[in-house]
Amino acid sequence: MALASLDWQVDLYESKPFLGGRATSFPVRPDEPDSERIDNCQHVLLRCCDNLMDFYKRCGVAEKIRFYDELYFVRPGGAVDTLRRGALPYPAHLAGSFLQFGFLSWSDKFALAADLRALQKRYGDVALEQLTMAEWLSSRNVSKNSYQRFWRPILVSALNEEPERASARAAFQVFAEGLLGSKTSYEMGVPAVPLAELYDGAPGAVQVHLRESVERIDAQSDEADVYISAVPYDRVLALLPGLELNVEPFEHSPITGVHLWFDRPVTELPHAVLLDRTMQWMFRKSDTYVQCVVSASRDLLTMSRGDIIELARKELAEYFPAVAEEQLIRAHVVKEARATYSIKPGLTKHRPPAETKYANVFLAGDWTDTNWPATMEGAVRSGYRAAEAAARSQGAAARFLV
């Protein structure tokens, strides 16, 4: 989309029958033309994701993102705590919510305020790259309750990785730029349509070739002036065999989505962080359809579909008692074993830039050097970096990164 804005002729080759890669939707019943489309997993964004919103504007779908200025934390039993902006000026705009959190003790609340101040002061410290976030939290003597009910739920969903495995540098970014970046940066955007519909604007500007795989890129070929690879790290060397790139340090981290349709409404909440159980988030997709999400879901990969559905229903009933009284009409489980890369300590130095040893070949993908974790924002940043580098290679000056 960025290069098409320079009046370049762009051909996009996608092996799947729909766009979006790992952030897309698909028909529940592929053999039925009018089958309902569901997301492979619920993807969200924050107000601080400027490049992603710029991309949505280019696609003409920015209005299809619904932002929420209230985030709900629900405990077993149904008690709800709300994170919302208060009357105090930034950066104390969320202090009122923190003080009212019923799932934290008063000592946890005071410690949380001190820990967030310490985090802001140390943000940008390169030494954080060598620590896990759990190690930093341990150095702050964070209580088990605060860790399990505040730090971990936010970090696991944002990074798709456990704090014990995630780089402290990446975790700091979640809080410094997301939760505390500005008065509105914490607001969460949720697509109001299936993810695949967010890319419907692309074919108008780009020649899209669906169900067409590219096995290899030949940098010496005159088939195109510029080539951009946007495949995951575990496929790039097959696509570009001569590329001098070390992908050994990269690992996958999974996500599991559980889609449940009931005969009656489950809850009026549009979304909820689910505390103290396996299911981490609930998103209400319609009155009777909800999706549960488990990030870094390694423990679920070996579980059967039926056991995961039963676990999700059992846990939902602890938060929303109506679930126990309703009939489950149908369910669908999506296990994304290779959903994202694991943002481990020390990985930054292995994330490659957009430029390669070939003057006309460039890399994109959330795993490349974007200065952002594995998110849709990171993916768009990588694409914009590759587009800028490609434009420079052809003598054009272009700035796409916001």
Contacts in CASP RR format, 6 or more apart in sequence:
PFRMAT RR
TARGET T0000
AUTHOR 0000-0000-0000
METHOD contacts of the structure
MODEL  1
MALASLDWQVDLYESKPFLGGRATSFPVRPDEPDSERIDNCQHVLLRCCD
NLMDFYKRCGVAEKIRFYDELYFVRPGGAVDTLRRGALPYPAHLAGSFLQ
FGFLSWSDKFALAADLRALQKRYGDVALEQLTMAEWLSSRNVSKNSYQRF
WRPILVSALNEEPERASARAAFQVFAEGLLGSKTSYEMGVPAVPLAELYD
GAPGAVQVHLRESVERIDAQSDEADVYISAVPYDRVLALLPGLELNVEPF
EHSPITGVHLWFDRPVTELPHAVLLDRTMQWMFRKSDTYVQCVVSASRDL
LTMSRGDIIELARKELAEYFPAVAEEQLIRAHVVKEARATYSIKPGLTKH
RPPAETKYANVFLAGDWTDTNWPATMEGAVRSGYRAAEAAARSQGAAARF
LV
1 55 0 8 1.000
1 58 0 8 1.000
1 59 0 8 1.000
1 202 0 8 1.000
1 205 0 8 1.000
1 206 0 8 1.000
2 58 0 8 1.000
2 383 0 8 1.000
2 384 0 8 1.000
2 387 0 8 1.000
2 398 0 8 1.000
2 400 0 8 1.000
3 10 0 8 1.000
3 387 0 8 1.000
3 390 0 8 1.000
3 391 0 8 1.000
4 10 0 8 1.000
4 205 0 8 1.000
4 206 0 8 1.000
5 58 0 8 1.000
5 205 0 8 1.000
6 391 0 8 1.000
6 396 0 8 1.000
6 398 0 8 1.000
9 207 0 8 1.000
10 205 0 8 1.000
10 206 0 8 1.000
10 207 0 8 1.000
11 206 0 8 1.000
11 207 0 8 1.000
11 209 0 8 1.000
11 224 0 8 1.000
12 19 0 8 1.000
12 202 0 8 1.000
12 206 0 8 1.000
12 207 0 8 1.000
12 208 0 8 1.000
12 209 0 8 1.000
13 209 0 8 1.000
13 212 0 8 1.000
13 213 0 8 1.000
13 214 0 8 1.000
14 20 0 8 1.000
14 21 0 8 1.000
14 208 0 8 1.000
14 209 0 8 1.000
14 210 0 8 1.000
14 211 0 8 1.000
14 212 0 8 1.000
15 211 0 8 1.000
15 212 0 8 1.000
15 213 0 8 1.000
15 214 0 8 1.000
16 24 0 8 1.000
16 210 0 8 1.000
16 211 0 8 1.000
17 210 0 8 1.000
17 211 0 8 1.000
18 24 0 8 1.000
18 25 0 8 1.000
18 26 0 8 1.000
18 196 0 8 1.000
18 199 0 8 1.000
18 210 0 8 1.000
19 196 0 8 1.000
19 199 0 8 1.000
19 202 0 8 1.000
19 208 0 8 1.000
19 210 0 8 1.000
20 195 0 8 1.000
20 196 0 8 1.000
20 199 0 8 1.000
22 40 0 8 1.000
22 232 0 8 1.000
22 336 0 8 1.000
22 338 0 8 1.000
22 339 0 8 1.000
22 340 0 8 1.000
23 40 0 8 1.000
23 43 0 8 1.000
23 195 0 8 1.000
23 376 0 8 1.000
23 379 0 8 1.000
24 39 0 8 1.000
24 40 0 8 1.000
24 195 0 8 1.000
24 196 0 8 1.000
24 199 0 8 1.000
25 37 0 8 1.000
25 38 0 8 1.000
25 39 0 8 1.000
25 40 0 8 1.000
25 194 0 8 1.000
25 195 0 8 1.000
25 196 0 8 1.000
25 197 0 8 1.000
26 37 0 8 1.000
26 38 0 8 1.000
26 40 0 8 1.000
26 196 0 8 1.000
27 35 0 8 1.000
27 36 0 8 1.000
27 37 0 8 1.000
28 35 0 8 1.000
28 36 0 8 1.000
28 37 0 8 1.000
28 38 0 8 1.000
28 332 0 8 1.000
29 35 0 8 1.000
29 36 0 8 1.000
37 194 0 8 1.000
37 196 0 8 1.000
37 197 0 8 1.000
38 194 0 8 1.000
38 259 0 8 1.000
38 291 0 8 1.000
38 332 0 8 1.000
38 334 0 8 1.000
39 191 0 8 1.000
39 194 0 8 1.000
39 195 0 8 1.000
39 291 0 8 1.000
40 195 0 8 1.000
40 257 0 8 1.000
40 334 0 8 1.000
40 336 0 8 1.000
41 255 0 8 1.000
41 256 0 8 1.000
41 257 0 8 1.000
41 293 0 8 1.000
41 334 0 8 1.000
41 336 0 8 1.000
41 339 0 8 1.000
42 190 0 8 1.000
42 257 0 8 1.000
42 281 0 8 1.000
42 283 0 8 1.000
42 291 0 8 1.000
42 293 0 8 1.000
43 191 0 8 1.000
43 195 0 8 1.000
43 376 0 8 1.000
44 188 0 8 1.000
44 189 0 8 1.000
44 190 0 8 1.000
45 52 0 8 1.000
45 53 0 8 1.000
45 65 0 8 1.000
45 188 0 8 1.000
45 189 0 8 1.000
45 375 0 8 1.000
45 376 0 8 1.000
45 377 0 8 1.000
46 178 0 8 1.000
46 185 0 8 1.000
46 186 0 8 1.000
46 187 0 8 1.000
46 188 0 8 1.000
46 189 0 8 1.000
47 67 0 8 1.000
47 178 0 8 1.000
47 182 0 8 1.000
47 184 0 8 1.000
47 185 0 8 1.000
47 186 0 8 1.000
47 187 0 8 1.000
47 189 0 8 1.000
48 177 0 8 1.000
48 178 0 8 1.000
48 181 0 8 1.000
48 182 0 8 1.000
48 185 0 8 1.000
49 375 0 8 1.000
49 376 0 8 1.000
49 377 0 8 1.000
50 402 0 8 1.000
51 377 0 8 1.000
51 378 0 8 1.000
51 380 0 8 1.000
51 381 0 8 1.000
51 384 0 8 1.000
51 401 0 8 1.000
51 402 0 8 1.000
52 376 0 8 1.000
52 377 0 8 1.000
52 378 0 8 1.000
52 380 0 8 1.000
53 62 0 8 1.000
53 65 0 8 1.000
54 380 0 8 1.000
54 400 0 8 1.000
54 402 0 8 1.000
55 380 0 8 1.000
56 62 0 8 1.000
56 64 0 8 1.000
56 65 0 8 1.000
56 198 0 8 1.000
58 205 0 8 1.000
59 198 0 8 1.000
59 199 0 8 1.000
59 200 0 8 1.000
59 201 0 8 1.000
59 202 0 8 1.000
60 201 0 8 1.000
61 193 0 8 1.000
61 197 0 8 1.000
61 198 0 8 1.000
61 200 0 8 1.000
61 201 0 8 1.000
64 191 0 8 1.000
64 192 0 8 1.000
64 193 0 8 1.000
64 197 0 8 1.000
64 198 0 8 1.000
65 189 0 8 1.000
65 190 0 8 1.000
65 191 0 8 1.000
65 192 0 8 1.000
66 189 0 8 1.000
66 190 0 8 1.000
66 191 0 8 1.000
66 192 0 8 1.000
67 187 0 8 1.000
67 188 0 8 1.000
67 189 0 8 1.000
67 190 0 8 1.000
68 187 0 8 1.000
68 188 0 8 1.000
68 189 0 8 1.000
68 190 0 8 1.000
68 270 0 8 1.000
68 271 0 8 1.000
69 84 0 8 1.000
69 85 0 8 1.000
69 184 0 8 1.000
69 187 0 8 1.000
70 82 0 8 1.000
70 83 0 8 1.000
70 84 0 8 1.000
71 82 0 8 1.000
71 83 0 8 1.000
71 84 0 8 1.000
71 186 0 8 1.000
71 188 0 8 1.000
71 271 0 8 1.000
71 273 0 8 1.000
72 80 0 8 1.000
72 81 0 8 1.000
72 82 0 8 1.000
72 83 0 8 1.000
72 269 0 8 1.000
72 271 0 8 1.000
72 272 0 8 1.000
72 273 0 8 1.000
73 80 0 8 1.000
73 81 0 8 1.000
73 82 0 8 1.000
73 83 0 8 1.000
73 101 0 8 1.000
73 103 0 8 1.000
73 149 0 8 1.000
73 153 0 8 1.000
73 272 0 8 1.000
73 273 0 8 1.000
73 275 0 8 1.000
74 80 0 8 1.000
74 81 0 8 1.000
74 269 0 8 1.000
74 272 0 8 1.000
74 273 0 8 1.000
74 274 0 8 1.000
74 275 0 8 1.000
74 282 0 8 1.000
74 319 0 8 1.000
75 81 0 8 1.000
75 103 0 8 1.000
75 275 0 8 1.000
75 276 0 8 1.000
75 319 0 8 1.000
76 275 0 8 1.000
76 276 0 8 1.000
76 277 0 8 1.000
76 318 0 8 1.000
76 319 0 8 1.000
77 318 0 8 1.000
77 319 0 8 1.000
77 321 0 8 1.000
78 318 0 8 1.000
78 319 0 8 1.000
78 320 0 8 1.000
78 321 0 8 1.000
79 102 0 8 1.000
79 103 0 8 1.000
80 269 0 8 1.000
80 272 0 8 1.000
81 97 0 8 1.000
81 100 0 8 1.000
81 101 0 8 1.000
81 102 0 8 1.000
81 103 0 8 1.000
82 97 0 8 1.000
82 100 0 8 1.000
83 94 0 8 1.000
83 97 0 8 1.000
83 186 0 8 1.000
84 94 0 8 1.000
84 97 0 8 1.000
85 93 0 8 1.000
85 94 0 8 1.000
85 183 0 8 1.000
85 184 0 8 1.000
85 186 0 8 1.000
86 93 0 8 1.000
86 94 0 8 1.000
86 95 0 8 1.000
86 96 0 8 1.000
86 97 0 8 1.000
88 95 0 8 1.000
88 96 0 8 1.000
90 182 0 8 1.000
90 183 0 8 1.000
91 120 0 8 1.000
91 180 0 8 1.000
91 181 0 8 1.000
93 183 0 8 1.000
94 179 0 8 1.000
94 180 0 8 1.000
94 186 0 8 1.000
95 113 0 8 1.000
98 104 0 8 1.000
98 109 0 8 1.000
98 112 0 8 1.000
98 113 0 8 1.000
99 109 0 8 1.000
101 109 0 8 1.000
101 150 0 8 1.000
103 145 0 8 1.000
103 149 0 8 1.000
103 150 0 8 1.000
103 275 0 8 1.000
104 112 0 8 1.000
104 145 0 8 1.000
104 146 0 8 1.000
104 149 0 8 1.000
104 150 0 8 1.000
105 143 0 8 1.000
105 145 0 8 1.000
107 143 0 8 1.000
108 143 0 8 1.000
108 145 0 8 1.000
108 146 0 8 1.000
108 150 0 8 1.000
111 140 0 8 1.000
111 141 0 8 1.000
111 142 0 8 1.000
111 143 0 8 1.000
111 146 0 8 1.000
112 146 0 8 1.000
112 150 0 8 1.000
115 137 0 8 1.000
115 140 0 8 1.000
115 142 0 8 1.000
116 175 0 8 1.000
116 180 0 8 1.000
118 140 0 8 1.000
119 172 0 8 1.000
119 175 0 8 1.000
119 176 0 8 1.000
120 175 0 8 1.000
120 176 0 8 1.000
120 180 0 8 1.000
122 128 0 8 1.000
122 172 0 8 1.000
123 172 0 8 1.000
123 173 0 8 1.000
123 176 0 8 1.000
124 169 0 8 1.000
124 172 0 8 1.000
125 169 0 8 1.000
126 169 0 8 1.000
128 136 0 8 1.000
128 167 0 8 1.000
128 168 0 8 1.000
128 169 0 8 1.000
128 172 0 8 1.000
129 167 0 8 1.000
129 168 0 8 1.000
129 169 0 8 1.000
129 345 0 8 1.000
129 346 0 8 1.000
129 348 0 8 1.000
130 345 0 8 1.000
130 346 0 8 1.000
131 167 0 8 1.000
131 168 0 8 1.000
131 169 0 8 1.000
131 345 0 8 1.000
132 163 0 8 1.000
132 164 0 8 1.000
132 165 0 8 1.000
132 166 0 8 1.000
132 167 0 8 1.000
132 168 0 8 1.000
132 345 0 8 1.000
133 151 0 8 1.000
133 155 0 8 1.000
133 163 0 8 1.000
133 166 0 8 1.000
133 167 0 8 1.000
133 168 0 8 1.000
133 170 0 8 1.000
133 171 0 8 1.000
133 172 0 8 1.000
134 162 0 8 1.000
134 163 0 8 1.000
134 164 0 8 1.000
134 166 0 8 1.000
135 168 0 8 1.000
136 168 0 8 1.000
136 171 0 8 1.000
137 147 0 8 1.000
137 151 0 8 1.000
137 163 0 8 1.000
142 151 0 8 1.000
147 163 0 8 1.000
148 275 0 8 1.000
148 276 0 8 1.000
149 275 0 8 1.000
149 276 0 8 1.000
151 163 0 8 1.000
152 162 0 8 1.000
152 163 0 8 1.000
153 273 0 8 1.000
153 275 0 8 1.000
153 280 0 8 1.000
154 174 0 8 1.000
154 175 0 8 1.000
154 179 0 8 1.000
155 161 0 8 1.000
155 163 0 8 1.000
155 166 0 8 1.000
155 171 0 8 1.000
155 174 0 8 1.000
156 162 0 8 1.000
156 163 0 8 1.000
156 280 0 8 1.000
156 295 0 8 1.000
156 296 0 8 1.000
157 273 0 8 1.000
157 280 0 8 1.000
157 281 0 8 1.000
157 293 0 8 1.000
157 295 0 8 1.000
158 174 0 8 1.000
158 373 0 8 1.000
158 375 0 8 1.000
159 166 0 8 1.000
159 170 0 8 1.000
159 171 0 8 1.000
159 174 0 8 1.000
159 295 0 8 1.000
159 343 0 8 1.000
159 373 0 8 1.000
159 374 0 8 1.000
160 253 0 8 1.000
160 255 0 8 1.000
160 295 0 8 1.000
160 296 0 8 1.000
160 339 0 8 1.000
160 340 0 8 1.000
160 342 0 8 1.000
160 374 0 8 1.000
161 253 0 8 1.000
161 295 0 8 1.000
161 296 0 8 1.000
161 340 0 8 1.000
161 342 0 8 1.000
161 343 0 8 1.000
161 344 0 8 1.000
162 296 0 8 1.000
163 171 0 8 1.000
165 296 0 8 1.000
165 342 0 8 1.000
165 344 0 8 1.000
166 342 0 8 1.000
166 343 0 8 1.000
166 344 0 8 1.000
167 343 0 8 1.000
167 344 0 8 1.000
167 345 0 8 1.000
167 346 0 8 1.000
167 347 0 8 1.000
167 348 0 8 1.000
168 345 0 8 1.000
169 345 0 8 1.000
169 348 0 8 1.000
170 343 0 8 1.000
170 373 0 8 1.000
173 372 0 8 1.000
173 373 0 8 1.000
174 373 0 8 1.000
177 185 0 8 1.000
178 185 0 8 1.000
178 186 0 8 1.000
179 185 0 8 1.000
179 186 0 8 1.000
180 186 0 8 1.000
188 271 0 8 1.000
190 270 0 8 1.000
190 271 0 8 1.000
190 283 0 8 1.000
191 198 0 8 1.000
202 208 0 8 1.000
214 239 0 8 1.000
215 238 0 8 1.000
215 239 0 8 1.000
216 238 0 8 1.000
216 239 0 8 1.000
216 240 0 8 1.000
216 241 0 8 1.000
217 227 0 8 1.000
217 229 0 8 1.000
217 239 0 8 1.000
217 240 0 8 1.000
217 361 0 8 1.000
219 227 0 8 1.000
219 240 0 8 1.000
219 358 0 8 1.000
219 360 0 8 1.000
219 361 0 8 1.000
225 360 0 8 1.000
225 394 0 8 1.000
226 360 0 8 1.000
226 361 0 8 1.000
226 362 0 8 1.000
226 390 0 8 1.000
226 393 0 8 1.000
226 394 0 8 1.000
227 360 0 8 1.000
227 361 0 8 1.000
227 362 0 8 1.000
228 361 0 8 1.000
228 362 0 8 1.000
228 363 0 8 1.000
228 364 0 8 1.000
228 383 0 8 1.000
228 386 0 8 1.000
228 387 0 8 1.000
228 390 0 8 1.000
229 236 0 8 1.000
229 239 0 8 1.000
229 240 0 8 1.000
229 361 0 8 1.000
229 362 0 8 1.000
229 363 0 8 1.000
229 364 0 8 1.000
230 364 0 8 1.000
230 365 0 8 1.000
230 382 0 8 1.000
230 383 0 8 1.000
230 386 0 8 1.000
231 239 0 8 1.000
231 365 0 8 1.000
232 338 0 8 1.000
232 341 0 8 1.000
232 365 0 8 1.000
232 367 0 8 1.000
233 247 0 8 1.000
233 250 0 8 1.000
233 341 0 8 1.000
233 367 0 8 1.000
234 247 0 8 1.000
234 250 0 8 1.000
234 252 0 8 1.000
234 338 0 8 1.000
236 243 0 8 1.000
236 245 0 8 1.000
236 247 0 8 1.000
236 363 0 8 1.000
237 243 0 8 1.000
237 245 0 8 1.000
237 247 0 8 1.000
240 356 0 8 1.000
240 358 0 8 1.000
240 361 0 8 1.000
243 356 0 8 1.000
243 357 0 8 1.000
243 358 0 8 1.000
244 357 0 8 1.000
245 352 0 8 1.000
246 350 0 8 1.000
247 350 0 8 1.000
249 344 0 8 1.000
249 346 0 8 1.000
249 347 0 8 1.000
249 350 0 8 1.000
250 341 0 8 1.000
250 342 0 8 1.000
250 347 0 8 1.000
250 350 0 8 1.000
250 367 0 8 1.000
251 341 0 8 1.000
251 342 0 8 1.000
251 344 0 8 1.000
252 337 0 8 1.000
252 338 0 8 1.000
252 339 0 8 1.000
252 340 0 8 1.000
252 341 0 8 1.000
252 342 0 8 1.000
253 295 0 8 1.000
253 296 0 8 1.000
253 298 0 8 1.000
253 339 0 8 1.000
253 340 0 8 1.000
253 341 0 8 1.000
253 342 0 8 1.000
253 374 0 8 1.000
254 296 0 8 1.000
254 297 0 8 1.000
254 298 0 8 1.000
254 300 0 8 1.000
254 301 0 8 1.000
254 335 0 8 1.000
254 336 0 8 1.000
254 337 0 8 1.000
254 338 0 8 1.000
254 339 0 8 1.000
255 293 0 8 1.000
255 294 0 8 1.000
255 295 0 8 1.000
255 296 0 8 1.000
255 297 0 8 1.000
255 336 0 8 1.000
255 339 0 8 1.000
255 340 0 8 1.000
256 293 0 8 1.000
256 294 0 8 1.000
256 297 0 8 1.000
256 300 0 8 1.000
256 301 0 8 1.000
256 308 0 8 1.000
256 333 0 8 1.000
256 334 0 8 1.000
256 335 0 8 1.000
256 336 0 8 1.000
257 291 0 8 1.000
257 292 0 8 1.000
257 293 0 8 1.000
257 294 0 8 1.000
257 333 0 8 1.000
257 334 0 8 1.000
257 335 0 8 1.000
257 336 0 8 1.000
258 279 0 8 1.000
258 291 0 8 1.000
258 292 0 8 1.000
258 293 0 8 1.000
258 294 0 8 1.000
258 308 0 8 1.000
258 309 0 8 1.000
258 312 0 8 1.000
258 331 0 8 1.000
258 332 0 8 1.000
258 333 0 8 1.000
259 285 0 8 1.000
259 289 0 8 1.000
259 290 0 8 1.000
259 291 0 8 1.000
259 331 0 8 1.000
259 332 0 8 1.000
259 333 0 8 1.000
259 334 0 8 1.000
260 289 0 8 1.000
260 290 0 8 1.000
260 291 0 8 1.000
260 292 0 8 1.000
260 309 0 8 1.000
260 312 0 8 1.000
260 313 0 8 1.000
260 316 0 8 1.000
260 328 0 8 1.000
260 331 0 8 1.000
261 288 0 8 1.000
261 289 0 8 1.000
261 328 0 8 1.000
261 329 0 8 1.000
261 330 0 8 1.000
261 331 0 8 1.000
262 288 0 8 1.000
262 289 0 8 1.000
262 290 0 8 1.000
262 323 0 8 1.000
262 326 0 8 1.000
262 327 0 8 1.000
262 328 0 8 1.000
262 329 0 8 1.000
263 288 0 8 1.000
263 326 0 8 1.000
263 327 0 8 1.000
263 329 0 8 1.000
264 288 0 8 1.000
264 322 0 8 1.000
264 326 0 8 1.000
264 327 0 8 1.000
265 287 0 8 1.000
265 288 0 8 1.000
265 322 0 8 1.000
266 284 0 8 1.000
266 288 0 8 1.000
266 290 0 8 1.000
266 316 0 8 1.000
266 320 0 8 1.000
266 322 0 8 1.000
266 323 0 8 1.000
266 326 0 8 1.000
267 282 0 8 1.000
267 284 0 8 1.000
267 290 0 8 1.000
267 319 0 8 1.000
267 320 0 8 1.000
267 322 0 8 1.000
268 284 0 8 1.000
269 282 0 8 1.000
269 284 0 8 1.000
270 283 0 8 1.000
270 284 0 8 1.000
271 281 0 8 1.000
271 282 0 8 1.000
271 283 0 8 1.000
271 284 0 8 1.000
272 281 0 8 1.000
272 282 0 8 1.000
272 319 0 8 1.000
273 280 0 8 1.000
273 281 0 8 1.000
274 280 0 8 1.000
274 281 0 8 1.000
274 282 0 8 1.000
274 292 0 8 1.000
274 315 0 8 1.000
274 319 0 8 1.000
277 315 0 8 1.000
277 318 0 8 1.000
278 294 0 8 1.000
278 299 0 8 1.000
278 300 0 8 1.000
278 311 0 8 1.000
278 315 0 8 1.000
279 292 0 8 1.000
279 293 0 8 1.000
279 294 0 8 1.000
279 311 0 8 1.000
279 312 0 8 1.000
279 315 0 8 1.000
279 316 0 8 1.000
280 292 0 8 1.000
280 293 0 8 1.000
280 294 0 8 1.000
280 295 0 8 1.000
281 292 0 8 1.000
281 293 0 8 1.000
282 290 0 8 1.000
282 291 0 8 1.000
282 292 0 8 1.000
282 293 0 8 1.000
282 316 0 8 1.000
282 319 0 8 1.000
283 290 0 8 1.000
283 291 0 8 1.000
283 292 0 8 1.000
283 293 0 8 1.000
284 290 0 8 1.000
285 291 0 8 1.000
288 329 0 8 1.000
290 316 0 8 1.000
292 312 0 8 1.000
292 315 0 8 1.000
292 316 0 8 1.000
294 300 0 8 1.000
297 335 0 8 1.000
300 308 0 8 1.000
300 335 0 8 1.000
301 335 0 8 1.000
301 337 0 8 1.000
303 311 0 8 1.000
305 333 0 8 1.000
306 333 0 8 1.000
308 333 0 8 1.000
309 328 0 8 1.000
309 331 0 8 1.000
309 333 0 8 1.000
312 331 0 8 1.000
313 323 0 8 1.000
313 328 0 8 1.000
316 323 0 8 1.000
317 323 0 8 1.000
317 324 0 8 1.000
340 366 0 8 1.000
340 374 0 8 1.000
341 347 0 8 1.000
341 366 0 8 1.000
341 367 0 8 1.000
341 374 0 8 1.000
343 373 0 8 1.000
343 374 0 8 1.000
348 369 0 8 1.000
351 367 0 8 1.000
351 368 0 8 1.000
351 369 0 8 1.000
351 370 0 8 1.000
352 363 0 8 1.000
352 368 0 8 1.000
352 369 0 8 1.000
353 363 0 8 1.000
353 368 0 8 1.000
353 369 0 8 1.000
353 385 0 8 1.000
353 389 0 8 1.000
354 362 0 8 1.000
354 363 0 8 1.000
354 364 0 8 1.000
354 368 0 8 1.000
354 369 0 8 1.000
354 382 0 8 1.000
354 383 0 8 1.000
354 385 0 8 1.000
354 386 0 8 1.000
354 388 0 8 1.000
354 389 0 8 1.000
355 362 0 8 1.000
355 363 0 8 1.000
355 389 0 8 1.000
356 362 0 8 1.000
356 363 0 8 1.000
359 393 0 8 1.000
360 393 0 8 1.000
362 386 0 8 1.000
362 389 0 8 1.000
362 390 0 8 1.000
362 393 0 8 1.000
363 382 0 8 1.000
363 386 0 8 1.000
364 379 0 8 1.000
364 382 0 8 1.000
364 383 0 8 1.000
364 385 0 8 1.000
364 386 0 8 1.000
365 378 0 8 1.000
365 379 0 8 1.000
365 382 0 8 1.000
365 383 0 8 1.000
366 372 0 8 1.000
366 373 0 8 1.000
366 374 0 8 1.000
366 375 0 8 1.000
366 376 0 8 1.000
366 378 0 8 1.000
366 379 0 8 1.000
366 382 0 8 1.000
367 374 0 8 1.000
368 382 0 8 1.000
368 385 0 8 1.000
369 385 0 8 1.000
370 378 0 8 1.000
370 381 0 8 1.000
370 382 0 8 1.000
370 385 0 8 1.000
371 381 0 8 1.000
372 378 0 8 1.000
372 381 0 8 1.000
381 401 0 8 1.000
384 400 0 8 1.000
384 401 0 8 1.000
385 401 0 8 1.000
387 398 0 8 1.000
387 400 0 8 1.000
388 398 0 8 1.000
388 399 0 8 1.000
388 400 0 8 1.000
388 401 0 8 1.000
391 397 0 8 1.000
391 398 0 8 1.000
392 398 0 8 1.000
END
